[in-house]
């Protein structure tokens, strides 16, 4: 479910780094640079990724004005991927090779001729295909320095974090308990006290001579 339409499972990240005065201007430039562009099949591309508007994933207008909702910036990373059906490709390739050989009045095409036919078949099939699409949505609060990412897998969250870092020059750190404690201690001016703490052990020691558990 889209992040703007209801309850979702989120991964929380803390933002490392400080936003400079006038950061919006640089962010607008970088968002435009890394906005989603369709797969360029003619260039041999099979994948494409970039920012889109989370409220309309076909819209690559990712200006900050279009993405802002109050103090939040809503982001969406779109990833498209094309893949050939190997069985259909082999079938169409066989037909195309036979037609090319008949047209050239040859019993056997050269290696370069076969490769040229294969590329034409591959390009034609890919142009007709609809790519598989994945969308990773997120909500960023620049003032609080927190990002909520709607990604169920670690790999997807990492992909988002990498593009976020490239675009905004800020690193995302998982908001685990230890990191939260460190951030709080630094803001309260008592990070030295945090360093004095040691982990608590809650597991009970196994007693000597204890009988094995019955199966």
LOFI-761089 format. One line per field, with one value per residue (C-alpha): residue in one letter; x, y, z; residue number from 1. Coordinates in steps of 0.05 Angstrom, whole numbers, plus 32768, in hexadecimal, padded with zeros to 4 digits. Example, Ala and Ser with C-alpha at 12.3 -4.5 7.8 and 13.67 -1.06 7.14 Angstrom:
! residues 2
aa = (a s) .
px = (80F6 8111) .
py = (7FA6 7FEB) .
pz = (809C 808F) .
i = (1 2) .
This chain:
! residues 215
aa = (x x x x x x x x x x x x x x x x x x x x x x x x x x x x x x x x x x x x x x x x x x x x x x x x x x x x x x x x x x x x x x x x x x x x x x x x x x x x x x x x x x x x x x x x x x x x x x x x x x x x x x x x x x x x x x x x x x x x x x x x x x x x x x x x x x x x x x x x x x x x x x x x x x x x x x x x x x x x x x x x x x x x x x x x x x x x x x x x x x x x x x x x x x x x x x x x x x x x x x x x x x x x x x x x x x x x x x x) .
px = (8000 801C 8037 8004 7FC7 7FC9 7FEE 8031 806C 80A8 80F2 810B 814E 8173 8195 81E0 81F9 81DF 81B5 81D6 81B1 818F 8193 8151 8172 81A7 8173 8146 8181 8194 814C 8145 8187 8172 8129 810F 811C 80FD 812A 8151 814D 8171 81AE 81AD 818E 8164 815B 8149 8142 8133 8105 80BB 8081 8064 801E 8025 805C 8057 8069 80B4 80A8 80CF 80D7 80D6 8095 8074 808F 8082 8049 8050 8095 809D 80BC 809B 80CA 80C2 80F8 80E0 8106 80F5 8112 810B 8118 8111 80E9 8121 80F4 80CF 8111 812E 80F0 80EF 813A 8134 80FF 8127 8167 8144 8125 8168 818C 8156 8159 81A5 819F 81CE 81CA 81F0 81FA 823C 8246 823F 8200 81E1 81F3 81D3 8192 8191 8199 8160 8133 8146 813B 80F8 80E0 80F8 80D6 8093 809B 8080 80B5 80AB 80A8 80B8 80AB 80CD 80AA 80C4 80B4 80ED 80E9 8126 8120 811C 8150 8126 8110 80D9 80E3 80AA 80D6 80CC 8110 8155 816D 8137 8144 818E 8181 8156 818B 81C1 819A 8185 81CF 81E3 81AA 81AC 81F3 81D8 81E1 81A9 81B6 8183 8161 8173 8171 81BC 81BD 8181 81A3 81E3 81BD 8198 81D7 81FB 81C1 81BE 8209 8215 8233 826D 823C 8220 8266 826A 822D 8234 8201 81D2 81D0 818A 8197 819A 81D9 81D1 81D6 820A 81EF 81AE 8187 817D 8138 8108 80F4) .
py = (8000 8046 806D 80A4 8076 8053 8027 800C 7FE8 8017 8015 8052 8072 80AB 80DE 80E8 812C 8173 8198 81D9 821A 821B 81CF 81CF 81EC 81B5 8180 8196 8190 814A 8131 8145 8124 80E2 80E4 80A4 809B 8061 8028 8038 7FF5 8010 801C 7FD5 7FE8 7FB5 7FDD 8024 8045 808A 80B8 80C0 80E3 80B0 80CA 80BE 808D 809E 80E6 80F4 813B 8135 817E 818A 81B1 8174 8146 816F 8160 8190 8185 8142 8132 80F5 80CD 8091 8069 8045 800A 7FEB 7FAA 7F86 7F3C 7F11 7ED1 7EA1 7E6E 7EA1 7EC3 7E81 7E73 7EB8 7EB6 7E75 7E92 7ED2 7EAC 7E80 7EBD 7EE2 7EA5 7E9D 7EE7 7EE4 7EA2 7E7F 7E3D 7E59 7EA0 7EBA 7EC6 7F11 7F09 7EDB 7F0D 7F46 7F1E 7F0B 7F54 7F69 7F33 7F45 7F90 7F84 7F58 7F87 7FC3 7F9F 7F8A 7FAD 7FB1 7F97 7FD2 7FD9 8018 8029 8062 808C 80C9 80F7 812C 8159 8180 8142 811D 80DE 80B4 807F 804D 801F 7FE4 7F9E 7F84 7F99 7F99 7FC9 7FF8 7FF8 800A 8045 805B 805B 8087 80B5 80BE 80CC 80FE 8125 8118 80FB 80B5 808C 8063 802F 804A 8010 8019 8024 805B 807D 807C 8099 80D1 80E2 80E1 810F 8141 813F 8148 8107 80D9 80CB 80AC 807F 8064 804D 8020 7FD5 7FA4 7F81 7F35 7F19 7ECF 7EA0 7E78 7E2E 7E09 7DD3 7D8C 7DA3 7D69 7D6E 7D85 7D4D 7D48) .
pz = (8000 7FEF 8029 801C 801E 8061 8093 807C 809A 809E 80AB 80D0 80C0 80DF 80B2 80BA 80A4 80A7 8073 805F 8056 8012 800C 7FE6 7FA7 7FA4 7FB5 7F7C 7F4B 7F64 7F65 7F1D 7F0C 7F2B 7F16 7EF6 7EAC 7E84 7E70 7E31 7E0E 7DD1 7DFD 7E17 7E5A 7E80 7EC0 7ED5 7F19 7F32 7F5A 7F49 7F6B 7F9D 7F91 7F46 7F34 7EEA 7EFB 7EFF 7F16 7F56 7F68 7FB3 7FAC 7F8E 7FC4 8003 8032 806D 808C 8069 8025 8005 7FD9 7FAC 7F8A 7F4B 7F30 7EEC 7ED1 7E8E 7E84 7E47 7E46 7E32 7E11 7DE6 7DD4 7DBB 7D91 7D71 7D67 7D40 7D12 7D08 7CF8 7CC6 7CA4 7CA2 7C84 7C4F 7C3E 7C37 7C10 7C41 7C65 7CA0 7CBA 7CD3 7D1E 7D15 7CED 7D21 7D58 7D31 7D29 7D72 7D87 7D5A 7D77 7DBE 7DB3 7D92 7DCB 7E02 7DE1 7DE4 7E2D 7E6A 7EA0 7EE6 7F16 7F60 7F88 7FCA 7FEE 8028 8052 8066 809C 808E 80D0 80FC 80D3 80CD 8091 8091 8058 8043 8031 804C 8038 804D 8005 7FEE 8029 8018 7FCF 7FE6 8018 7FE2 7FB2 7FEB 7FFE 7FB5 7FAC 7FED 8006 8047 8063 8081 80C0 80D9 8117 8144 8190 8197 8162 8181 81C5 81A7 8184 81C4 81EE 81BD 81BD 820A 820F 8234 81FF 822F 8261 822A 821D 8266 825F 8255 8239 8269 8267 8270 825F 829A 82A4 8299 82DB 82E4 82E4 82C4 82A5 8259 8244 8232 81E8) .
i = (1 2 3 4 5 6 7 8 9 10 11 12 13 14 15 16 17 18 19 20 21 22 23 24 25 26 27 28 29 30 31 32 33 34 35 36 37 38 39 40 41 42 43 44 45 46 47 48 49 50 51 52 53 54 55 56 57 58 59 60 61 62 63 64 65 66 67 68 69 70 71 72 73 74 75 76 77 78 79 80 81 82 83 84 85 86 87 88 89 90 91 92 93 94 95 96 97 98 99 100 101 102 103 104 105 106 107 108 109 110 111 112 113 114 115 116 117 118 119 120 121 122 123 124 125 126 127 128 129 130 131 132 133 134 135 136 137 138 139 140 141 142 143 144 145 146 147 148 149 150 151 152 153 154 155 156 157 158 159 160 161 162 163 164 165 166 167 168 169 170 171 172 173 174 175 176 177 178 179 180 181 182 183 184 185 186 187 188 189 190 191 192 193 194 195 196 197 198 199 200 201 202 203 204 205 206 207 208 209 210 211 212 213 214 215) .
